[in-house]
Amino acid sequence: MSDSQFVSRCTADAMSNAATSLLAGHLVAFPTETVYGLGADASNADAVAKIYRAKDRPADHPLIVHIGSMDGIGNWADEIPAYAIDLARNFWPGPMTLVFQRSINAKDFITGGQPTVGLRVPDHVVALALIDSAKKIGVPGIAAPSANRFGHVSPTTADAVREELSEYLSAEDTILDGGPSTVGLESTIIDCTTETPHILRPGAITQEMIEEVTGLKVTDAESEIRVSGSLENHYSPEATVVLNQAPASGEGFIAMKDVATPDGVIRLSSPTSIEEYARTLYAALRDGDSQGLSTICVIPPSGDGLAIAIRDRLLRASRGR
């Protein structure tokens, strides 16, 4: 991809051009508050197939459809429980994906052949502007996984997208630069196909938040629904990620700021809060790769809430690619 396809300023013209590109069947990488997504017209099978090729993504791994508001749920989903409406009203736009029984509009090429579909309203001005511009010209939703090769570390900047995917994108594809993602971890995915909500992937919308809004206990039963980031090994840099082990000289290190850095160790991140830990984690892992480190030692944060999602990503990353 040449620099002419790299959009550094997300102007109104850039949004219009990107929307037109989606309608024409091309790909658009765009920012969200969680991570950057690689988007295609969710109603165009050929366009969606380009996502799978660019990412080298398994065909049975479903995509998330990004919509502009909760009013779009009915276009893609059937059997919408009341608690899902409560969740959408409270946490959309935001880092939450809801999984429903799919409608006739959600085809196999979106759902990975499953009878369910994941929907999200992202909390990012660029993402929402793109969705709105695309909808006005006939794109009903944007199917988008994270904008990286399958199993790799998700990108949280436009530069990371370009480094990761430029050789796999065509001259007609676009990367929109909306600055660094503010959450830094993928959305919480919630199964809304049962009587009570079930977390399929932890994220910034926590179990406590879900239970407070719905008044329901989040179930912990196993689910057969396939969702993004659910494989045992995922979110992995080229370096080996080692958890809860003191780093040796020459190795990378990620830990809360109050954890000292041993002599000769390359400190990649020193967050002062759980939120900063999440926001900077993927960039730190990518930094380790850019420095050619073979090992990155990580002390995961303790506690509940967002810390659970961070530990989930790190455990999968530690299993390698």
C-alpha positions in Angstrom: 0.0 0.0 0.0 1.4 3.4 -0.9 1.3 6.5 1.3 -1.5 7.9 -1.0 -3.8 5.4 0.6 -2.9 6.4 4.1 -5.3 9.0 5.4 -3.7 11.0 8.3 -6.6 13.5 8.8 -10.1 12.2 9.0 -11.9 15.0 7.3 -15.5 15.0 6.0 -14.1 14.2 2.5 -12.0 11.4 3.9 -15.1 9.9 5.5 -17.1 10.2 2.3 -14.4 8.6 0.2 -13.9 5.8 2.7 -17.7 5.1 2.7 -17.7 5.0 -1.1 -14.7 2.6 -1.0 -16.7 0.3 1.3 -19.7 0.4 -1.1 -17.4 -0.5 -4.0 -16.3 -3.6 -2.1 -12.9 -2.4 -0.8 -11.5 -2.6 2.8 -11.2 0.3 5.2 -9.2 0.1 8.4 -10.6 2.4 11.0 -10.1 3.4 14.6 -12.4 2.5 17.5 -12.0 3.1 21.2 -10.9 -0.6 21.7 -8.5 -1.4 18.8 -8.4 -0.6 15.1 -10.8 -2.7 12.9 -10.5 -3.9 9.3 -13.9 -3.2 7.8 -16.0 -4.3 4.8 -19.6 -3.9 3.7 -21.3 -6.5 5.9 -23.8 -7.3 3.1 -21.1 -8.0 0.5 -19.7 -11.5 0.5 -16.9 -10.8 -1.8 -15.7 -7.8 0.2 -15.9 -9.7 3.5 -13.8 -12.5 1.9 -11.1 -9.9 1.4 -10.9 -9.5 5.2 -10.4 -13.2 5.7 -7.6 -13.2 3.0 -5.8 -10.1 4.4 -5.9 -11.5 8.0 -5.4 -15.2 7.0 -8.4 -15.7 9.2 -10.2 -19.1 9.5 -13.4 -19.1 7.5 -15.5 -20.3 10.5 -14.3 -17.5 12.8 -17.2 -14.9 12.9 -17.0 -11.2 12.4 -18.6 -8.4 14.4 -21.0 -6.1 12.6 -20.5 -2.4 13.6 -23.7 -0.3 13.5 -24.4 3.3 14.3 -27.0 2.9 17.0 -29.1 0.4 18.9 -31.9 1.1 16.4 -30.0 -1.1 14.0 -30.2 -4.2 16.1 -33.4 -5.4 14.5 -31.8 -5.4 11.0 -29.3 -8.0 12.0 -30.8 -9.9 14.9 -33.9 -11.8 16.0 -35.1 -12.7 19.5 -33.8 -9.7 21.4 -34.2 -10.1 25.1 -35.1 -7.2 27.4 -31.8 -7.3 29.2 -30.0 -6.8 25.9 -31.9 -3.6 25.4 -30.9 -2.5 28.9 -27.2 -3.2 28.1 -27.4 -1.4 24.8 -29.0 1.7 26.3 -26.4 1.9 29.0 -23.1 0.9 27.2 -23.6 1.8 23.6 -21.7 3.5 22.1 -19.0 1.6 23.9 -16.7 -1.4 24.2 -19.4 -4.1 24.2 -20.5 -6.6 21.6 -23.9 -8.3 21.9 -24.5 -11.7 20.4 -28.0 -12.5 19.2 -29.8 -15.1 17.1 -29.2 -13.8 13.6 -31.8 -12.4 11.2 -32.0 -13.3 7.5 -29.7 -10.3 6.8 -26.7 -11.8 8.7 -25.3 -14.4 6.3 -22.9 -17.3 6.9 -20.0 -15.2 5.5 -20.5 -12.9 8.5 -21.3 -15.4 11.2 -18.8 -18.2 10.4 -21.8 -20.4 9.6 -23.3 -20.0 13.1 -26.9 -19.1 13.8 -25.8 -16.1 15.8 -24.4 -12.6 15.0 -22.3 -10.2 17.1 -23.2 -6.4 17.0 -21.5 -3.4 18.3 -21.8 0.4 18.3 -18.2 1.8 18.7 -17.5 4.8 20.8 -15.2 6.7 18.4 -16.1 9.8 16.4 -14.3 8.5 13.3 -15.9 5.0 13.4 -19.4 6.5 13.9 -18.9 9.0 11.1 -17.7 6.2 8.8 -20.7 4.0 9.7 -23.1 6.9 9.2 -21.6 8.0 5.9 -21.6 4.4 4.6 -25.2 3.8 5.7 -26.4 6.9 3.8 -25.1 5.4 0.5 -26.4 1.8 1.1 -24.0 0.0 3.4 -26.1 -1.4 6.2 -23.3 -2.2 8.6 -19.5 -2.6 8.7 -18.2 -6.1 9.4 -14.8 -5.7 11.1 -12.4 -7.8 13.2 -9.2 -6.3 14.5 -6.9 -5.0 11.8 -4.1 -7.5 12.2 -3.0 -10.9 11.0 -4.9 -13.6 12.7 -3.6 -14.4 16.1 -1.3 -11.5 16.3 -1.3 -8.5 18.6 -4.2 -6.2 17.8 -3.3 -2.7 16.5 -4.1 0.4 18.6 -2.7 3.0 16.1 -2.9 3.5 12.4 0.8 3.1 12.1 0.5 -0.4 13.7 -2.1 -1.3 11.1 0.1 -0.2 8.2 3.1 -2.2 9.6 0.9 -5.2 10.1 -1.2 -5.3 7.0 0.2 -3.0 4.3 1.5 -5.9 2.1 -1.9 -7.7 2.3 -4.0 -4.7 1.3 -4.7 -3.4 -2.2 -4.2 0.1 -3.6 -7.9 0.6 -3.3 -8.1 -0.1 0.4 -7.8 2.7 3.0 -6.4 3.2 6.5 -8.1 6.0 8.5 -5.9 7.5 11.3 -8.0 8.5 14.3 -5.2 8.5 16.9 -4.4 5.9 19.5 -7.3 3.7 20.8 -8.3 4.9 24.3 -9.4 1.5 25.8 -6.7 -0.7 24.1 -8.4 -4.1 24.6 -11.1 -5.6 22.4 -14.7 -5.3 23.4 -16.5 -7.4 26.0 -18.6 -10.0 24.1 -21.9 -11.0 25.8 -24.1 -13.9 24.7 -27.7 -12.6 24.6 -29.2 -15.8 23.3 -30.1 -17.3 26.7 -32.3 -16.2 29.6 -29.4 -14.5 31.4 -26.3 -12.8 29.9 -23.0 -14.8 29.5 -19.6 -13.3 29.0 -17.9 -14.9 26.0 -14.9 -12.5 26.1 -14.0 -10.2 29.0 -13.3 -6.5 28.4 -13.9 -3.1 29.7 -17.6 -3.7 30.4 -17.3 -6.0 33.4 -19.4 -8.6 35.0 -20.3 -6.2 37.8 -21.4 -3.5 35.4 -23.6 -6.0 33.5 -25.2 -7.3 36.6 -25.9 -3.8 38.0 -27.7 -2.7 34.8 -29.7 -5.9 34.1 -30.4 -7.1 37.6 -29.4 -10.5 36.4 -26.6 -12.8 37.5 -24.1 -13.4 34.7 -23.9 -17.1 34.0 -20.5 -18.9 33.8 -21.7 -21.9 31.8 -19.6 -23.1 28.9 -20.8 -21.9 25.5 -20.3 -23.4 22.1 -20.6 -20.0 20.3 -17.4 -19.1 18.5 -16.3 -15.5 18.9 -13.2 -13.4 18.1 -10.2 -13.9 20.3 -11.5 -17.1 21.9 -8.7 -19.5 20.8 -6.3 -20.6 23.5 -3.4 -18.9 21.7 -4.1 -15.4 20.5 -2.9 -11.7 20.8 0.7 -13.0 20.4 3.8 -11.0 19.5 6.8 -12.6 17.8 8.6 -12.6 21.1 7.9 -15.2 23.7 5.6 -13.8 26.5 6.4 -15.2 29.9 4.1 -14.4 32.9 4.9 -13.8 36.5 8.7 -14.4 36.1 11.5 -12.0 36.8 13.1 -10.9 33.6 16.8 -11.5 32.8 19.2 -8.9 31.3 18.2 -8.1 27.7 14.6 -9.2 28.1 11.6 -7.0 27.9 9.4 -6.2 30.9 5.9 -5.0 31.4 4.5 -4.4 34.9 2.8 -1.7 37.1 5.0 1.2 37.8 5.6 0.2 41.4 7.4 -2.9 40.3 11.1 -2.2 39.9 13.1 -2.9 36.7 16.1 -5.2 37.2 19.4 -4.2 35.9 19.9 -4.6 32.1 16.2 -5.2 31.5 14.3 -3.3 28.8 11.2 -1.7 30.3 8.4 -1.6 27.8 5.6 -0.2 29.9 5.1 1.1 33.5 1.4 1.9 33.8 0.2 3.6 36.9 -3.4 2.3 36.6 -5.4 -0.7 35.3 -6.8 1.5 32.6 -3.4 2.7 31.4 -2.2 -1.0 31.5 -4.9 -2.0 29.1 -4.5 1.1 26.9 -0.7 0.6 26.5 -0.4 -3.2 26.6 -0.5 -4.0 22.8 1.7 -1.1 21.9 4.3 -2.3 24.5 4.2 -5.9 23.0 4.7 -4.4 19.5 7.5 -2.3 20.8 9.3 -5.4 22.1 9.0 -6.9 18.6 10.3 -3.7 17.0 13.4 -3.9 19.3 13.9 -7.5 18.3 13.5 -8.9 21.8 13.1 -12.7 22.1 11.4 -12.7 25.4 9.0 -10.3 27.1 8.3 -10.9 30.8 5.0 -9.6 32.1 3.6 -9.2 35.6 -0.2 -9.2 35.1 -2.3 -6.9 37.2 -4.3 -8.4 40.1 -8.0 -7.7 40.9 -11.3 -7.8 39.2 -13.0 -5.8 36.5 -10.7 -4.7 33.6 -7.8 -6.6 35.2 -9.6 -9.9 34.3 -9.6 -8.9 30.6 -5.9 -8.0 30.7 -5.0 -11.3 32.3 -7.2 -13.1 29.7 -5.2 -11.5 26.8 -1.9 -12.1 28.4 -2.6 -15.8 29.1 -3.5 -16.3 25.4 -0.4 -14.3 24.3 1.8 -16.5 26.5 0.8 -19.6 24.5 2.4 -18.1 21.4 1.3 -18.2 17.8 
